Amino acid sequence: MGFLSRLDLQRSLQTLSVLQWIPVYVILGEAEIGVMRDALNLKRTEGHEPFVSPSGAIPILLIPYFLVFTKFWMVSVLALAWLAYDWNTHSQGKKRGKSGGRRSAWLVKTYDLPPKHNYIIANHPHGILSYGVFINFATEATGFARIFPGITPYVGTLEGMFWIPIVREYIMSMGVCPVSELALKYLLTQKGSGNAVVVVVGGAAEALLCRPKASTILLKQRKGFVKLALQTGSYLVPSYSFGENEVYNQETFPEGTWIRLFQKTFQDTFKKIIGLTLCTFHGQGFTRGSWGFLPFNQPITTVVGEPLPLPRIERPNKKTVDKYHALYISALRKLFDQHKVQYGLSETQELTIL
């Protein structure tokens, strides 16, 4: 009986550890990890505008509301005062705690990452909630520090997340940083060596492509992370999270039906107004066979590939960026093909790049 009680407590704690991640990711601003419209096109380049999600406006609206219209105005004053005092911390990776937990995913190293260099670890696919990136790179649940000694990972997310009191402190404690030119270049050029910025290149738009056994990613036009690597002289490292698409089922209704028209219209409208990519998905509930938002009990294995050395070029031209982007795609395909069968995909499965 005592063993069963400990088992129930353990399962309850595991469930709570997952549930706390869902509202932080979805309700409090959807951390589109490592993403801008062109995946880290940090300035206006090649005719594209830099992207800032409207979800970042949520705290801008709420704090003045509490300041003016409620009796909690002092809380808003203190929050704003602390943000002003601590404004640059999140862009410099200064606050970092240690977080761990029971192994719920796996991190596989194929090559060493010598700490004498800095790295941009590009991850695929995004999945629904990017569990693989969060567990493997933002916590010590899978032993990142042991597997890659001397390397400090920083998972990139939208700047707006750092404008939300309490949430800001929470994500900074895990080494999460904003995806901004100031923050990423600081981490890759001003903090010495042994730093690794982790970005999910496909972004939230890629979430609409995820479903069990699918291996479709957005990468053809996502070249900003390559440009950043060239500007900072960082090594590019491909990584793929096998099983990320298996932890939720996404419902996409048949084309030509009224429910599919409603779904697409609602998703497009929600994206324009709120800035969030809304997926129709479900996992498991608290009881066997029920639906809910808990992920299915499926393994996620993030395989980290061979680092690709890049020269440091302050202003790389389009031809140079395209050259190293093509080399990165080739390295990613190689990584995928070498490990796909071992982690649940068929020998004939191909990585589809859009």
N, C-alpha and C positions, 0 to 999 in steps of 0.2 A: 504493500500500500504506500509506503514511504517513497519507493522508487517511482510508482505511478504519479504521485504528487509532484515529485521533482520533474518528471517528464512533462506533465501538464504545465508546470511553471515555465519550463524551458520553451515549450511550443508557444506559450502565451507571450513570452518575451520576444521570441523570434517574430511573431505576428505583429506585435507593437513596433518593432524596429522597422518593419516594412511600411506599416501604416503611417509612421511619422514622416516618411519620405514623400508619400503621395501628396499631402496637402502643401508641403514646402514647394514641390515641383509644379503642381497644377494650380492650386488655389491662390498661392501667394506670388504669382507672377510668371509661372512656367519658365523655369530655367532652361532656355534653349541652349544647352551646353555647347560652348565653343562655336556660336553661329552668328553670322550676319548674312545679309542677302547673298553676297558672293563669297561666303566663308572666309572672313577675315580680310576682305578688301577694305583696309582701314581708312583709306582716303578715297576721294572720287578718282577712279581710274577706269580707263577704257570706256568712258561713257556711262558708268554706273554711279548711282548715288549711294553713299553710306547708309546703312539701315539701322534705325533705332526703333525697337519695339514699343508700341503704345502702352504695353503693359507696365513699362517703367514709369508711366504717369500716375499709377495707382497711389503710391505713397505721397507724391506731390499734391494730390487732391485730398487725401485723408488727413494728413498732418494739419494743413490750414483749417480743415473742417473742425477737428478736435480743438484747435487753438482758439477758434472764434465762437463756435456754436455749442460747446459742451462745457461741463464743469471740470473736465480733465485737461484744461488748457496748460496747467503746469507740467503735465507729462510731455506734452508736445514741445514746450519750451526746453525742457531738459534733453529731450531726444534731439532737437535741432542743435542745441549747444554741444552735445557730445559729437554729433556728426561733423560740426564745424571744427571742433578740436582735433578729431581723429580722421580728418577727411582723406589724407593721402595714404593711410595705412593699408587699405585694401588694394591699392595699386602697387604696393611694394612688397607684398608677401610677408609682412612682419609678424602677423599673428597666426600662430599655428599650434594646435593641440595634437594629441595623439588619440585617435579613435580606432577601435577594433571591434571584434565581435566574432560570432560563430561563422565558420567558412560557409558561405552560400553561393560562391562562385569560385572560379579558378583562374589563376594568372600564370601563363606559360611563357618562359623566356627561351628564345631561340638563339640569341646572340647577346653578348655582354654590352652594356652601355658604359664605357669608361667615363668616370667622373671628371675627366679633364676637358670634356666638351659640354655644350648645352644642346638640348634636343626639343624638337616639336614632334610629339607623338600624336599622329592623326589616327582617329578611331572610326570604325565602321562596323555595323550600321547603327543608326540612331535608335531604332526600336521605338517603343511607345514612351517609356520613361527612363531609358538609358541606365538601366541597373548595372550593366557591366562596367561602365566608366566610373560610376559612383562608388561601387564596392571595391573595385580593384585599384583605383588611383586616388580616391578621396578618403579612403580608410585604410587601416592596416589589417583588415579582416583576412586578406589573402597573403599578407607578408611582403608587401612591395619593398620595404626597406631591406629585408633579408635577401630577396631575389635580385634587386638592383642596388647593391650597397653604394653609398655616396651620391645617390641621385635623389633629388627632392622634387616630387611631382606637384604641379599646380593645374587643377582642372578649371578651364575657362567657362564663364557664364556671362549673362547680360549685365551691364552696368547697373540697370535699374534694381537688381536684387540687393545691391549694396546701399540703397536708399531706404530700405525697410528696417526700422529698428528691431532688434532681437534676431530677426532672420539674418541680418548682416553679420552679427557676431557669430551666429551658429555656422554659417557657411565659411566664414573666414577661419574658424577653428579647424576646419578640414583642409585648409590650404587652397580653397577655391579663390580664383581671381577673376576680375572683369576682363571681358574680351574688348580691350581698347588698345589703341596704339601706345598710350602712355604706359599702361600696365605690362603689356607683353614685351615691349622693347626694354623696359626696366628689368624685368626678370631675366631676359636673355642677354643683356649687355652690361647691367650694373650690379649684379649680385654674384659675380665671379662665375665659376664653372660648376657643373653638376646639377643644373636645373633643367627640368623637363616640363614644358607647357603641353597640356593634353587638350585636344580639340576634337569635337565630333563634326567632321567636315560637312556631312549631308544635312545637318540641322533638323529642325522640327518639320520642315517640308518633307523630309525623307520618312518621317513617321507614317505618312499616308501610304507608303509603299510596303510597310512591314506586315508580314503575316507568316504563319508557320511554314517552314521549308523554303521561304523566299530568300533570294540573295541578290536583290536589286538595290543599288545605291546611287546617290547623286554625287557626281565627281567631275564630269567632263568640263563643266564651266566653273568649277570651284578651284580657283588658282591663287587666291589671296594668301593661303597658308604657305604656299611655295615661295611667293614673293617675300613674305615675312622671313622665311628661313634664309633666303639669299641676303636680305638686308642685314640680318643679324649674324650670318655665318653659322647658323645652327644646323645640326644634322636632322634630317627628316627620318622619322621612324613609322613605318606602317604597322597598324594593329587591327585585328578583326575579332569581334566578340561573337563567337559561334554560340547559338542558342538564344541570343538577344531577341530574335523575332518569335521565339517559341513560347515566351512566358505570358503572352496575351493573344486572344483571338480578336481580329479586327473585322467588323462587318462592313462590306461594301456591297450595296444592293445592285441588282442587275441593271445595266444601262437601258434606258428607254422606259423604265417604270416610274410611276409618280413618286414612289418613296425614294428612288435614287435622285430624282430631280430635287426633291425637298432636302435630302441629305447634302447634296452638292451646293445648293443655294445657301443653306444654313452655314456650311463650313466656310464658304467664300465670304459671306457677310460677317461672320464672327471674326474671321481673319482680318478683314478691313477695319472693323470697329475696335476690337480689343487687341489685335495683334497676336492672337493665339491660334495655333493649328489644332483644330478640334477633331479628334478621331472618335469613331464609334467603336468602342472596344469593350471587352470584358475578360475577367480572369475567373478566379474561383472565390466563393464566399467562405464563411466561417464553418459551414457544415458540408459534408461530403456530397458532391454532385450539384451544389448550388452555385449560382452566378454571383460575382462580386468584383471588387477591384484588387484583391490580392492576386499576385502573380501565380501562375501554375507552377507546380513543383518540378521545374525543368532546370538542368544545369546550364550555366553560362560560363564559357571558357574564353577568356581574352588572350589571344596569342600575339605576342609582341615580336615583330620581325627585325630584320637586319637594318641597322642605321645607314642612311644614305648621306655621305658627306657632300656638302655644298660649299662653294666658294663664297666669301663675303663680298657682296657688290651693293654699294649704297643705293644705286638707282638702276636696278636691272631692267633691261628692255623686254618687250613682249616675247621676242624670239628666245631669249635666255629662260624666261619663266616657262614658256611652252616646252622647252627642252627638258627641264628638270621635272616638270609636271608629268611628261610622258614617261620618264624614268621611274617616277614614283608609282604611276599606274602599273607599270610592268612589275615592280617589286611587290605591289599589293596583290596582283593576280597570282604571282608565284607563291606568296604566303598562303593565299586562299586555297590554291590547288594542292599544296603540300599537306594541308591539315584538314581538309573538308571531310574526308571519309572517316578519319579518326574521331571527329566530333559531330557525327550524326547525319552528314549529307551524303548523297550518292556520288559514285565515281563520275557520273555524267553531268552532275550539277555544275553550272557555269556561273561566274560572277558577272552579273549584268550591270554595266555602268552607263547611266544616263547623263 
